[in-house]
Amino acid sequence: MSDSVRHNLQSLRNLLSIKDVTKVYNTGKIETHALRGVSLDVKAGEFLAIVGPSGSGKTTLLNLIGALDSVTSGRLEVLGKDVTRMSKRKRADLRLRGLGFVFQAYNLVPVLTARENVEFVLELQGVGEERSKRAVEVLEQLGLSEFADRRPNKLSGGQQQRVAVARAVASMPKLVLADEPTANLDGENAETLLRLMLNLNREHGITFVFSTHDPRVVAYARRVVTLVDGAVARDEEKPTDPEASS
């Protein structure tokens, strides 16, 4: 088997394939090495947390996976596509049609209701008349039916974050990237959100990759990758069900 065929077969098995990726930021004459030769493969259906101290490269890595930034060197494949060779337009299309995002700051459109926030992304993706029905269904699944017609300023922090998750998963993407999704939530709301995302992972096979400092997220993750100074220091899979230890 040729190296190219072997590589293509491996890419089909991995949702993410990260090989020797570096990211260097230049500020004047100062170079900041955010990532130093990171290699990581993520298979479909994983529930994975990326952890590490501040400045370790967690958010940088998540931004590269999400095609929000470009690598300095190395190879990065997302959903079988080589992101390092993509144009800005193709990266934008990948983000829109293949990925879901959950941010620490929620990033909901303030003038739209919860249902309209979910519908808006579906409309951008070209979903037709069924988008309203789909939005209502996913809001119901996340326990938000009674809040569907409320704007974000009429929702609690936990409710806003659940709307953000609904928006991220409404199109049933293969991969959801969550950057510190529980940082602004109390214990009860964080537990509720994590159980909801774990349920989406189990029932629909959606892969979740978290960037987090939160031990509550780590407790639910089935795999934990630790970054230190921009490099992978540890990569550990848990032998038990994440809910068993929560």
Secondary structure, 3 states (H helix, E strand, C coil): CCHHHHHHHHHHHEEEEEEEEEEEEEECCEEEEEEEEEEEEEECCCEEEEECCCCCCHHHHHHHHCCCCCCCEEEEEECCEEHHHCCHHHHHHHHHHHEEEEECCCCCCCCCCHHHHHHHHHHHCCCCCCHHHHHHHHHHHCCCHHHCCCCHHHCCHHHHHHHHHHHHHCCCCCEEEEECCCCCCCHHHHHHHHHHHHHHHHHHCCEEEEECCCHHHHHHCCEEEEEECCEEEEEEECCCCHHHHC
